[in-house]
Amino acid sequence: MKPPSIKGIANNKKAYHDYFVEEKIEAGISLVGTEVKSIRMGRVNLKDSYCSIKNGEMILMGAHVSPYEKGNIFNKDPLRERKLLLHRKEIDRLFGKVKQDGYSIIPLQMYLKGPYVKVEIGLCKGKKLYDKREDDAKKAAKRDMERSMKIER
């Protein structure tokens, strides 16, 4: 039996800019039919989304899934809250980290794994402005080094 193919749909580049990602976790997501069709077309935006825990359930908030063009009355609100599917122990552990240590739970990417839509969430700590500047300086230095190596060849 071969492993299921993974196809990336949406990345949250802003999360890597604004947060230090400590840990990554794969979660399923509860969707309706027209949302799945829209996601398969790549019409999803995770830019300002985040996760919270309500009534012992992990909820994805702020993720924009555009309405399916060929859908009609079955289309849902693009910004509605969506339930993430995780084991109880994982949710409890993440809840403890968020409450005590000041972490945030941020969706990093959404992808198709076989026939299923999955969300990779990250346990993240916020970056300060000087951390962001430091990262930008490292990226610029790396880019300059690669550029100079390319010219030498």
N, C-alpha and C positions, 0 to 999 in steps of 0.2 A: 504494500500500500504506500503510495507516494504522499509526501506531505502536501497540505493545501497551499495553493499559490497565494502570494500576498501582493496586492495592488494598492499602492498609496493613493489616497483621494485628496486629503487636505492636511497641511502642516501648519502649526502655530509658531511661526518664526519669532513673533513678538515675545512669546513665553521664554525662549532662550535668551533674549535680550534683557528682559526684565527680572528674571529669576535664575538662581542656581538650582539645577535639577539634581536632587539627592537620590531619588529612586524612581523607577518607571514600573508601571503596572498595566497589564492588559485587561480591559473590561469590555463586556458586551453592552449593547445599547438597545433599549426597547423603542421600536419605531412602528409606524403604521405603513401600509403598502405604498402610498404615493411618496412618502418621505424616502423610502428605500430606492425607488426609481429615480428620484431627484439626486440622491447621494451617489448612485451609480453613474449618473451623468456628470458628477463632480461639482454640483451646485451647492456647496456647503462652505461656511466661513467660521473658523474657530477663533478669530482674532481677539475678541473681547470676552471670551467665554471662561467660565470657572465652574468648579464643582462644590457642592455643599451637601451636608448630611442633614436630612429632615426625617424625623420619625424612624430612624434606624435604616434609612435608605439613602444611597448616593444618588444625587440629582445633578444632571448637567444643565447649566443655566447659561443663557446668552449665546448659545451656538445658533447660527442662522442657517436654516435649511430652506432654500428657495422653494416656493410651491411648484409642484410638477405641472408643466405646461399643458399636458393632455388630461390632467385630472380635473375634476369638477367639484362636486359637493364634498368629496372625500379629502380634499386638501385641508391641512391643519395650519394653525398659526405658525409662521416661520420661526418665531423666537420662543416657542413653548418650552416648558421644562420637560426634560427627557430622563427617564430612570436609567441608571447604569447598573449592570448586572455583575455583582461581586459577591463573594462568600461573606457571611456574617463576620467571621474572624478578621478578614481583611478590612472590612468597614470599621469595626471596633478599633483595630490597631491604628488605622489612619485617623479616626476621630480623636484618639488619645494624643497622637502627634500634633494634630492641628490645635487642640485645646491647650496643651502644655508648652510646646516648643515654638509656637508661632509660625508653623508651616502653613502653606496654602496648597490646595489641590487644583492643578491646572491641566486641562486637556492639551496634549502635545501634538497628537496627530490622529487622523481617522483613516482607516484602511479597510479593504475587503480581504478577508481570510477565508478562501473558499467561497461559499455562498453567504457568509455572515459578515455583518458590518461590526468592526471592532474599534474601540477608542483606546489610545495609549494615554494614560493619565500619569502625571508626575507629582511627586511630593516635593515641593519647591520652597525655597527661602528667597525672600526679596533681595534684590541687589540695590546697593546705594549708588549714587551718581558717580562716585569715584571708581567703583567697580566697573560700571558701564564704560567709563572713559578708558580704563585700563584694558578691558577686552577689545575695544575699538583700536587702541594703539597696537595691541598684539596682532590683530587681524591685518592692519595696515602693514606692519613690519613683515609678516609672513607673505603677504601679497607682493611686496617689494622684492623680497628674496626670491620668490618664484619667478618674478618678471626678469630679474637680473640673471638668474640661471638659464632662462629661456633665451635671452639675448646672447649669452656666451656660446651657446650651441650652434 
